[in-house]
């Protein structure tokens, strides 16, 4: 998230392109550039997200540079939402994405590719049934 820039986002196609940014010292997981779909609800939110200070970063610091305090900010948001900050770490976002894509019916091999998992077994961990009561 701290490296996500407006050029990485295609709201018309509802996709985000995960790319290396060597000038910032960022390389993506398993060094594989990829394009991943964005859920409609999130795409609608991002569509209304303002471009701050003319920054190319989607979530810039107040000065328009790369936000260096993303972990602290995430904890603050979790607290305001009534969640346990340590239990809602950044890896949880990836896990939630994989689980939701599988539950929406996306093919497990496709999700494996989006997540850049080396083995299918790793992706299969996200197939566990939910524990939510309805």
Chimera marker file (.cmm) of the C-alpha trace (Angstrom):
<marker_set name="trace">
<marker id="1" x="0.000" y="0.000" z="0.000" r="1" g="1" b="0" radius="0.5"/>
<marker id="2" x="2.798" y="2.419" z="0.763" r="1" g="1" b="0" radius="0.5"/>
<marker id="3" x="4.153" y="1.987" z="-2.781" r="1" g="1" b="0" radius="0.5"/>
<marker id="4" x="0.784" y="2.043" z="-4.562" r="1" g="1" b="0" radius="0.5"/>
<marker id="5" x="0.593" y="4.850" z="-7.084" r="1" g="1" b="0" radius="0.5"/>
<marker id="6" x="-2.193" y="6.219" z="-9.219" r="1" g="1" b="0" radius="0.5"/>
<marker id="7" x="-0.538" y="4.831" z="-12.387" r="1" g="1" b="0" radius="0.5"/>
<marker id="8" x="-0.887" y="1.319" z="-10.874" r="1" g="1" b="0" radius="0.5"/>
<marker id="9" x="-4.677" y="1.596" z="-10.656" r="1" g="1" b="0" radius="0.5"/>
<marker id="10" x="-7.111" y="1.122" z="-13.530" r="1" g="1" b="0" radius="0.5"/>
<marker id="11" x="-10.529" y="1.960" z="-12.139" r="1" g="1" b="0" radius="0.5"/>
<marker id="12" x="-12.236" y="1.411" z="-15.487" r="1" g="1" b="0" radius="0.5"/>
<marker id="13" x="-11.081" y="-2.220" z="-15.516" r="1" g="1" b="0" radius="0.5"/>
<marker id="14" x="-11.123" y="-2.433" z="-11.687" r="1" g="1" b="0" radius="0.5"/>
<marker id="15" x="-7.553" y="-3.709" z="-11.485" r="1" g="1" b="0" radius="0.5"/>
<marker id="16" x="-4.331" y="-2.882" z="-9.676" r="1" g="1" b="0" radius="0.5"/>
<marker id="17" x="-0.982" y="-3.628" z="-11.260" r="1" g="1" b="0" radius="0.5"/>
<marker id="18" x="1.671" y="-4.743" z="-8.773" r="1" g="1" b="0" radius="0.5"/>
<marker id="19" x="4.998" y="-3.630" z="-10.206" r="1" g="1" b="0" radius="0.5"/>
<marker id="20" x="8.568" y="-3.239" z="-9.036" r="1" g="1" b="0" radius="0.5"/>
<marker id="21" x="9.665" y="0.255" z="-8.093" r="1" g="1" b="0" radius="0.5"/>
<marker id="22" x="13.470" y="-0.021" z="-7.997" r="1" g="1" b="0" radius="0.5"/>
<marker id="23" x="13.901" y="3.711" z="-7.407" r="1" g="1" b="0" radius="0.5"/>
<marker id="24" x="11.994" y="3.224" z="-4.102" r="1" g="1" b="0" radius="0.5"/>
<marker id="25" x="13.615" y="-0.089" z="-3.197" r="1" g="1" b="0" radius="0.5"/>
<marker id="26" x="10.400" y="-2.061" z="-3.731" r="1" g="1" b="0" radius="0.5"/>
<marker id="27" x="10.152" y="-5.455" z="-5.388" r="1" g="1" b="0" radius="0.5"/>
<marker id="28" x="6.935" y="-7.434" z="-5.395" r="1" g="1" b="0" radius="0.5"/>
<marker id="29" x="6.488" y="-10.853" z="-3.811" r="1" g="1" b="0" radius="0.5"/>
<marker id="30" x="8.344" y="-13.536" z="-5.750" r="1" g="1" b="0" radius="0.5"/>
<marker id="31" x="9.394" y="-10.781" z="-8.149" r="1" g="1" b="0" radius="0.5"/>
<marker id="32" x="6.347" y="-11.379" z="-10.306" r="1" g="1" b="0" radius="0.5"/>
<marker id="33" x="4.566" y="-8.377" z="-11.691" r="1" g="1" b="0" radius="0.5"/>
<marker id="34" x="0.870" y="-9.012" z="-11.862" r="1" g="1" b="0" radius="0.5"/>
<marker id="35" x="-2.516" y="-7.448" z="-12.280" r="1" g="1" b="0" radius="0.5"/>
<marker id="36" x="-5.157" y="-8.251" z="-9.690" r="1" g="1" b="0" radius="0.5"/>
<marker id="37" x="-8.862" y="-7.430" z="-9.701" r="1" g="1" b="0" radius="0.5"/>
<marker id="38" x="-10.312" y="-4.932" z="-7.272" r="1" g="1" b="0" radius="0.5"/>
<marker id="39" x="-13.736" y="-5.693" z="-5.780" r="1" g="1" b="0" radius="0.5"/>
<marker id="40" x="-16.461" y="-3.341" z="-7.059" r="1" g="1" b="0" radius="0.5"/>
<marker id="41" x="-17.074" y="-1.843" z="-3.623" r="1" g="1" b="0" radius="0.5"/>
<marker id="42" x="-13.386" y="-0.981" z="-3.186" r="1" g="1" b="0" radius="0.5"/>
<marker id="43" x="-13.132" y="0.372" z="-6.740" r="1" g="1" b="0" radius="0.5"/>
<marker id="44" x="-16.045" y="2.720" z="-5.980" r="1" g="1" b="0" radius="0.5"/>
<marker id="45" x="-14.265" y="3.953" z="-2.839" r="1" g="1" b="0" radius="0.5"/>
<marker id="46" x="-10.977" y="4.444" z="-4.700" r="1" g="1" b="0" radius="0.5"/>
<marker id="47" x="-12.785" y="6.351" z="-7.434" r="1" g="1" b="0" radius="0.5"/>
<marker id="48" x="-13.725" y="8.991" z="-4.854" r="1" g="1" b="0" radius="0.5"/>
<marker id="49" x="-10.284" y="8.990" z="-3.203" r="1" g="1" b="0" radius="0.5"/>
<marker id="50" x="-8.613" y="12.378" z="-3.686" r="1" g="1" b="0" radius="0.5"/>
<marker id="51" x="-5.222" y="12.807" z="-5.294" r="1" g="1" b="0" radius="0.5"/>
<marker id="52" x="-3.284" y="14.578" z="-2.532" r="1" g="1" b="0" radius="0.5"/>
<marker id="53" x="-0.790" y="17.349" z="-3.212" r="1" g="1" b="0" radius="0.5"/>
<marker id="54" x="-0.449" y="16.222" z="-6.827" r="1" g="1" b="0" radius="0.5"/>
<marker id="55" x="1.361" y="13.123" z="-5.513" r="1" g="1" b="0" radius="0.5"/>
<marker id="56" x="1.610" y="10.019" z="-7.661" r="1" g="1" b="0" radius="0.5"/>
<marker id="57" x="1.164" y="7.919" z="-4.488" r="1" g="1" b="0" radius="0.5"/>
<marker id="58" x="-2.370" y="6.822" z="-3.742" r="1" g="1" b="0" radius="0.5"/>
<marker id="59" x="-1.806" y="7.077" z="0.026" r="1" g="1" b="0" radius="0.5"/>
<marker id="60" x="0.927" y="9.702" z="0.409" r="1" g="1" b="0" radius="0.5"/>
<marker id="61" x="2.360" y="11.343" z="3.483" r="1" g="1" b="0" radius="0.5"/>
<marker id="62" x="1.101" y="14.867" z="4.241" r="1" g="1" b="0" radius="0.5"/>
<marker id="63" x="3.997" y="16.203" z="2.155" r="1" g="1" b="0" radius="0.5"/>
<marker id="64" x="3.050" y="14.072" z="-0.875" r="1" g="1" b="0" radius="0.5"/>
<marker id="65" x="5.913" y="11.595" z="-0.493" r="1" g="1" b="0" radius="0.5"/>
<marker id="66" x="5.703" y="7.870" z="0.252" r="1" g="1" b="0" radius="0.5"/>
<marker id="67" x="3.978" y="7.321" z="3.612" r="1" g="1" b="0" radius="0.5"/>
<marker id="68" x="6.564" y="5.863" z="5.997" r="1" g="1" b="0" radius="0.5"/>
<marker id="69" x="4.134" y="5.271" z="8.883" r="1" g="1" b="0" radius="0.5"/>
<marker id="70" x="1.709" y="2.861" z="7.223" r="1" g="1" b="0" radius="0.5"/>
<marker id="71" x="1.904" y="0.318" z="10.079" r="1" g="1" b="0" radius="0.5"/>
<marker id="72" x="1.168" y="2.932" z="12.738" r="1" g="1" b="0" radius="0.5"/>
<marker id="73" x="-1.711" y="4.317" z="10.680" r="1" g="1" b="0" radius="0.5"/>
<marker id="74" x="-3.122" y="0.823" z="10.177" r="1" g="1" b="0" radius="0.5"/>
<marker id="75" x="-3.109" y="0.264" z="13.948" r="1" g="1" b="0" radius="0.5"/>
<marker id="76" x="-4.921" y="3.556" z="14.522" r="1" g="1" b="0" radius="0.5"/>
<marker id="77" x="-7.597" y="2.650" z="11.959" r="1" g="1" b="0" radius="0.5"/>
<marker id="78" x="-8.024" y="-0.804" z="13.526" r="1" g="1" b="0" radius="0.5"/>
<marker id="79" x="-8.479" y="0.753" z="16.972" r="1" g="1" b="0" radius="0.5"/>
<marker id="80" x="-11.067" y="3.248" z="15.678" r="1" g="1" b="0" radius="0.5"/>
<marker id="81" x="-12.941" y="0.341" z="14.058" r="1" g="1" b="0" radius="0.5"/>
<marker id="82" x="-12.981" y="-1.548" z="17.352" r="1" g="1" b="0" radius="0.5"/>
<marker id="83" x="-10.606" y="-4.252" z="16.083" r="1" g="1" b="0" radius="0.5"/>
<marker id="84" x="-7.581" y="-5.739" z="17.789" r="1" g="1" b="0" radius="0.5"/>
<marker id="85" x="-4.644" y="-3.905" z="16.105" r="1" g="1" b="0" radius="0.5"/>
<marker id="86" x="-2.104" y="-6.763" z="16.413" r="1" g="1" b="0" radius="0.5"/>
<marker id="87" x="-4.637" y="-9.214" z="14.954" r="1" g="1" b="0" radius="0.5"/>
<marker id="88" x="-5.266" y="-7.007" z="11.911" r="1" g="1" b="0" radius="0.5"/>
<marker id="89" x="-1.757" y="-6.875" z="10.492" r="1" g="1" b="0" radius="0.5"/>
<marker id="90" x="-0.912" y="-6.199" z="6.850" r="1" g="1" b="0" radius="0.5"/>
<marker id="91" x="-0.729" y="-9.905" z="6.013" r="1" g="1" b="0" radius="0.5"/>
<marker id="92" x="-4.369" y="-10.157" z="7.092" r="1" g="1" b="0" radius="0.5"/>
<marker id="93" x="-5.326" y="-7.947" z="4.133" r="1" g="1" b="0" radius="0.5"/>
<marker id="94" x="-3.694" y="-10.411" z="1.714" r="1" g="1" b="0" radius="0.5"/>
<marker id="95" x="-5.339" y="-13.366" z="3.447" r="1" g="1" b="0" radius="0.5"/>
<marker id="96" x="-8.739" y="-11.712" z="3.405" r="1" g="1" b="0" radius="0.5"/>
<marker id="97" x="-8.378" y="-10.903" z="-0.289" r="1" g="1" b="0" radius="0.5"/>
<marker id="98" x="-7.489" y="-14.503" z="-1.172" r="1" g="1" b="0" radius="0.5"/>
<marker id="99" x="-10.312" y="-15.921" z="0.940" r="1" g="1" b="0" radius="0.5"/>
<marker id="100" x="-12.906" y="-13.566" z="-0.528" r="1" g="1" b="0" radius="0.5"/>
<marker id="101" x="-11.826" y="-14.217" z="-4.115" r="1" g="1" b="0" radius="0.5"/>
<marker id="102" x="-12.102" y="-17.986" z="-3.557" r="1" g="1" b="0" radius="0.5"/>
<marker id="103" x="-15.499" y="-17.651" z="-1.867" r="1" g="1" b="0" radius="0.5"/>
<marker id="104" x="-16.721" y="-15.551" z="-4.791" r="1" g="1" b="0" radius="0.5"/>
<marker id="105" x="-15.965" y="-18.478" z="-7.067" r="1" g="1" b="0" radius="0.5"/>
<marker id="106" x="-12.641" y="-17.562" z="-8.642" r="1" g="1" b="0" radius="0.5"/>
<marker id="107" x="-10.606" y="-20.556" z="-9.739" r="1" g="1" b="0" radius="0.5"/>
<marker id="108" x="-7.976" y="-21.617" z="-7.197" r="1" g="1" b="0" radius="0.5"/>
<marker id="109" x="-5.184" y="-21.554" z="-9.819" r="1" g="1" b="0" radius="0.5"/>
<marker id="110" x="-6.113" y="-17.978" z="-10.734" r="1" g="1" b="0" radius="0.5"/>
<marker id="111" x="-5.996" y="-16.894" z="-7.095" r="1" g="1" b="0" radius="0.5"/>
<marker id="112" x="-2.689" y="-18.751" z="-6.714" r="1" g="1" b="0" radius="0.5"/>
<marker id="113" x="-1.295" y="-16.673" z="-9.584" r="1" g="1" b="0" radius="0.5"/>
<marker id="114" x="-2.621" y="-13.386" z="-8.159" r="1" g="1" b="0" radius="0.5"/>
<marker id="115" x="-1.082" y="-14.170" z="-4.782" r="1" g="1" b="0" radius="0.5"/>
<marker id="116" x="2.143" y="-15.470" z="-6.378" r="1" g="1" b="0" radius="0.5"/>
<marker id="117" x="2.059" y="-18.600" z="-4.227" r="1" g="1" b="0" radius="0.5"/>
<marker id="118" x="4.620" y="-21.180" z="-5.283" r="1" g="1" b="0" radius="0.5"/>
<marker id="119" x="2.477" y="-24.148" z="-4.286" r="1" g="1" b="0" radius="0.5"/>
<marker id="120" x="-1.224" y="-24.791" z="-4.653" r="1" g="1" b="0" radius="0.5"/>
<marker id="121" x="-1.291" y="-26.021" z="-1.043" r="1" g="1" b="0" radius="0.5"/>
<marker id="122" x="-0.462" y="-22.517" z="0.148" r="1" g="1" b="0" radius="0.5"/>
<marker id="123" x="-3.492" y="-21.112" z="-1.674" r="1" g="1" b="0" radius="0.5"/>
<marker id="124" x="-5.685" y="-23.960" z="-0.456" r="1" g="1" b="0" radius="0.5"/>
<marker id="125" x="-5.234" y="-22.696" z="3.132" r="1" g="1" b="0" radius="0.5"/>
<marker id="126" x="-7.699" y="-19.946" z="2.222" r="1" g="1" b="0" radius="0.5"/>
<marker id="127" x="-10.457" y="-22.446" z="1.421" r="1" g="1" b="0" radius="0.5"/>
<marker id="128" x="-11.301" y="-23.037" z="5.095" r="1" g="1" b="0" radius="0.5"/>
<marker id="129" x="-14.965" y="-22.533" z="5.928" r="1" g="1" b="0" radius="0.5"/>
<marker id="130" x="-15.926" y="-19.269" z="7.578" r="1" g="1" b="0" radius="0.5"/>
<marker id="131" x="-16.929" y="-19.187" z="11.218" r="1" g="1" b="0" radius="0.5"/>
<marker id="132" x="-19.438" y="-16.382" z="10.844" r="1" g="1" b="0" radius="0.5"/>
<marker id="133" x="-22.984" y="-17.086" z="12.039" r="1" g="1" b="0" radius="0.5"/>
<marker id="134" x="-25.831" y="-15.917" z="9.822" r="1" g="1" b="0" radius="0.5"/>
<link id1="1" id2="2" r="1" g="1" b="0" radius="0.2"/>
<link id1="2" id2="3" r="1" g="1" b="0" radius="0.2"/>
<link id1="3" id2="4" r="1" g="1" b="0" radius="0.2"/>
<link id1="4" id2="5" r="1" g="1" b="0" radius="0.2"/>
<link id1="5" id2="6" r="1" g="1" b="0" radius="0.2"/>
<link id1="6" id2="7" r="1" g="1" b="0" radius="0.2"/>
<link id1="7" id2="8" r="1" g="1" b="0" radius="0.2"/>
<link id1="8" id2="9" r="1" g="1" b="0" radius="0.2"/>
<link id1="9" id2="10" r="1" g="1" b="0" radius="0.2"/>
<link id1="10" id2="11" r="1" g="1" b="0" radius="0.2"/>
<link id1="11" id2="12" r="1" g="1" b="0" radius="0.2"/>
<link id1="12" id2="13" r="1" g="1" b="0" radius="0.2"/>
<link id1="13" id2="14" r="1" g="1" b="0" radius="0.2"/>
<link id1="14" id2="15" r="1" g="1" b="0" radius="0.2"/>
<link id1="15" id2="16" r="1" g="1" b="0" radius="0.2"/>
<link id1="16" id2="17" r="1" g="1" b="0" radius="0.2"/>
<link id1="17" id2="18" r="1" g="1" b="0" radius="0.2"/>
<link id1="18" id2="19" r="1" g="1" b="0" radius="0.2"/>
<link id1="19" id2="20" r="1" g="1" b="0" radius="0.2"/>
<link id1="20" id2="21" r="1" g="1" b="0" radius="0.2"/>
<link id1="21" id2="22" r="1" g="1" b="0" radius="0.2"/>
<link id1="22" id2="23" r="1" g="1" b="0" radius="0.2"/>
<link id1="23" id2="24" r="1" g="1" b="0" radius="0.2"/>
<link id1="24" id2="25" r="1" g="1" b="0" radius="0.2"/>
<link id1="25" id2="26" r="1" g="1" b="0" radius="0.2"/>
<link id1="26" id2="27" r="1" g="1" b="0" radius="0.2"/>
<link id1="27" id2="28" r="1" g="1" b="0" radius="0.2"/>
<link id1="28" id2="29" r="1" g="1" b="0" radius="0.2"/>
<link id1="29" id2="30" r="1" g="1" b="0" radius="0.2"/>
<link id1="30" id2="31" r="1" g="1" b="0" radius="0.2"/>
<link id1="31" id2="32" r="1" g="1" b="0" radius="0.2"/>
<link id1="32" id2="33" r="1" g="1" b="0" radius="0.2"/>
<link id1="33" id2="34" r="1" g="1" b="0" radius="0.2"/>
<link id1="34" id2="35" r="1" g="1" b="0" radius="0.2"/>
<link id1="35" id2="36" r="1" g="1" b="0" radius="0.2"/>
<link id1="36" id2="37" r="1" g="1" b="0" radius="0.2"/>
<link id1="37" id2="38" r="1" g="1" b="0" radius="0.2"/>
<link id1="38" id2="39" r="1" g="1" b="0" radius="0.2"/>
<link id1="39" id2="40" r="1" g="1" b="0" radius="0.2"/>
<link id1="40" id2="41" r="1" g="1" b="0" radius="0.2"/>
<link id1="41" id2="42" r="1" g="1" b="0" radius="0.2"/>
<link id1="42" id2="43" r="1" g="1" b="0" radius="0.2"/>
<link id1="43" id2="44" r="1" g="1" b="0" radius="0.2"/>
<link id1="44" id2="45" r="1" g="1" b="0" radius="0.2"/>
<link id1="45" id2="46" r="1" g="1" b="0" radius="0.2"/>
<link id1="46" id2="47" r="1" g="1" b="0" radius="0.2"/>
<link id1="47" id2="48" r="1" g="1" b="0" radius="0.2"/>
<link id1="48" id2="49" r="1" g="1" b="0" radius="0.2"/>
<link id1="49" id2="50" r="1" g="1" b="0" radius="0.2"/>
<link id1="50" id2="51" r="1" g="1" b="0" radius="0.2"/>
<link id1="51" id2="52" r="1" g="1" b="0" radius="0.2"/>
<link id1="52" id2="53" r="1" g="1" b="0" radius="0.2"/>
<link id1="53" id2="54" r="1" g="1" b="0" radius="0.2"/>
<link id1="54" id2="55" r="1" g="1" b="0" radius="0.2"/>
<link id1="55" id2="56" r="1" g="1" b="0" radius="0.2"/>
<link id1="56" id2="57" r="1" g="1" b="0" radius="0.2"/>
<link id1="57" id2="58" r="1" g="1" b="0" radius="0.2"/>
<link id1="58" id2="59" r="1" g="1" b="0" radius="0.2"/>
<link id1="59" id2="60" r="1" g="1" b="0" radius="0.2"/>
<link id1="60" id2="61" r="1" g="1" b="0" radius="0.2"/>
<link id1="61" id2="62" r="1" g="1" b="0" radius="0.2"/>
<link id1="62" id2="63" r="1" g="1" b="0" radius="0.2"/>
<link id1="63" id2="64" r="1" g="1" b="0" radius="0.2"/>
<link id1="64" id2="65" r="1" g="1" b="0" radius="0.2"/>
<link id1="65" id2="66" r="1" g="1" b="0" radius="0.2"/>
<link id1="66" id2="67" r="1" g="1" b="0" radius="0.2"/>
<link id1="67" id2="68" r="1" g="1" b="0" radius="0.2"/>
<link id1="68" id2="69" r="1" g="1" b="0" radius="0.2"/>
<link id1="69" id2="70" r="1" g="1" b="0" radius="0.2"/>
<link id1="70" id2="71" r="1" g="1" b="0" radius="0.2"/>
<link id1="71" id2="72" r="1" g="1" b="0" radius="0.2"/>
<link id1="72" id2="73" r="1" g="1" b="0" radius="0.2"/>
<link id1="73" id2="74" r="1" g="1" b="0" radius="0.2"/>
<link id1="74" id2="75" r="1" g="1" b="0" radius="0.2"/>
<link id1="75" id2="76" r="1" g="1" b="0" radius="0.2"/>
<link id1="76" id2="77" r="1" g="1" b="0" radius="0.2"/>
<link id1="77" id2="78" r="1" g="1" b="0" radius="0.2"/>
<link id1="78" id2="79" r="1" g="1" b="0" radius="0.2"/>
<link id1="79" id2="80" r="1" g="1" b="0" radius="0.2"/>
<link id1="80" id2="81" r="1" g="1" b="0" radius="0.2"/>
<link id1="81" id2="82" r="1" g="1" b="0" radius="0.2"/>
<link id1="82" id2="83" r="1" g="1" b="0" radius="0.2"/>
<link id1="83" id2="84" r="1" g="1" b="0" radius="0.2"/>
<link id1="84" id2="85" r="1" g="1" b="0" radius="0.2"/>
<link id1="85" id2="86" r="1" g="1" b="0" radius="0.2"/>
<link id1="86" id2="87" r="1" g="1" b="0" radius="0.2"/>
<link id1="87" id2="88" r="1" g="1" b="0" radius="0.2"/>
<link id1="88" id2="89" r="1" g="1" b="0" radius="0.2"/>
<link id1="89" id2="90" r="1" g="1" b="0" radius="0.2"/>
<link id1="90" id2="91" r="1" g="1" b="0" radius="0.2"/>
<link id1="91" id2="92" r="1" g="1" b="0" radius="0.2"/>
<link id1="92" id2="93" r="1" g="1" b="0" radius="0.2"/>
<link id1="93" id2="94" r="1" g="1" b="0" radius="0.2"/>
<link id1="94" id2="95" r="1" g="1" b="0" radius="0.2"/>
<link id1="95" id2="96" r="1" g="1" b="0" radius="0.2"/>
<link id1="96" id2="97" r="1" g="1" b="0" radius="0.2"/>
<link id1="97" id2="98" r="1" g="1" b="0" radius="0.2"/>
<link id1="98" id2="99" r="1" g="1" b="0" radius="0.2"/>
<link id1="99" id2="100" r="1" g="1" b="0" radius="0.2"/>
<link id1="100" id2="101" r="1" g="1" b="0" radius="0.2"/>
<link id1="101" id2="102" r="1" g="1" b="0" radius="0.2"/>
<link id1="102" id2="103" r="1" g="1" b="0" radius="0.2"/>
<link id1="103" id2="104" r="1" g="1" b="0" radius="0.2"/>
<link id1="104" id2="105" r="1" g="1" b="0" radius="0.2"/>
<link id1="105" id2="106" r="1" g="1" b="0" radius="0.2"/>
<link id1="106" id2="107" r="1" g="1" b="0" radius="0.2"/>
<link id1="107" id2="108" r="1" g="1" b="0" radius="0.2"/>
<link id1="108" id2="109" r="1" g="1" b="0" radius="0.2"/>
<link id1="109" id2="110" r="1" g="1" b="0" radius="0.2"/>
<link id1="110" id2="111" r="1" g="1" b="0" radius="0.2"/>
<link id1="111" id2="112" r="1" g="1" b="0" radius="0.2"/>
<link id1="112" id2="113" r="1" g="1" b="0" radius="0.2"/>
<link id1="113" id2="114" r="1" g="1" b="0" radius="0.2"/>
<link id1="114" id2="115" r="1" g="1" b="0" radius="0.2"/>
<link id1="115" id2="116" r="1" g="1" b="0" radius="0.2"/>
<link id1="116" id2="117" r="1" g="1" b="0" radius="0.2"/>
<link id1="117" id2="118" r="1" g="1" b="0" radius="0.2"/>
<link id1="118" id2="119" r="1" g="1" b="0" radius="0.2"/>
<link id1="119" id2="120" r="1" g="1" b="0" radius="0.2"/>
<link id1="120" id2="121" r="1" g="1" b="0" radius="0.2"/>
<link id1="121" id2="122" r="1" g="1" b="0" radius="0.2"/>
<link id1="122" id2="123" r="1" g="1" b="0" radius="0.2"/>
<link id1="123" id2="124" r="1" g="1" b="0" radius="0.2"/>
<link id1="124" id2="125" r="1" g="1" b="0" radius="0.2"/>
<link id1="125" id2="126" r="1" g="1" b="0" radius="0.2"/>
<link id1="126" id2="127" r="1" g="1" b="0" radius="0.2"/>
<link id1="127" id2="128" r="1" g="1" b="0" radius="0.2"/>
<link id1="128" id2="129" r="1" g="1" b="0" radius="0.2"/>
<link id1="129" id2="130" r="1" g="1" b="0" radius="0.2"/>
<link id1="130" id2="131" r="1" g="1" b="0" radius="0.2"/>
<link id1="131" id2="132" r="1" g="1" b="0" radius="0.2"/>
<link id1="132" id2="133" r="1" g="1" b="0" radius="0.2"/>
<link id1="133" id2="134" r="1" g="1" b="0" radius="0.2"/>
</marker_set>
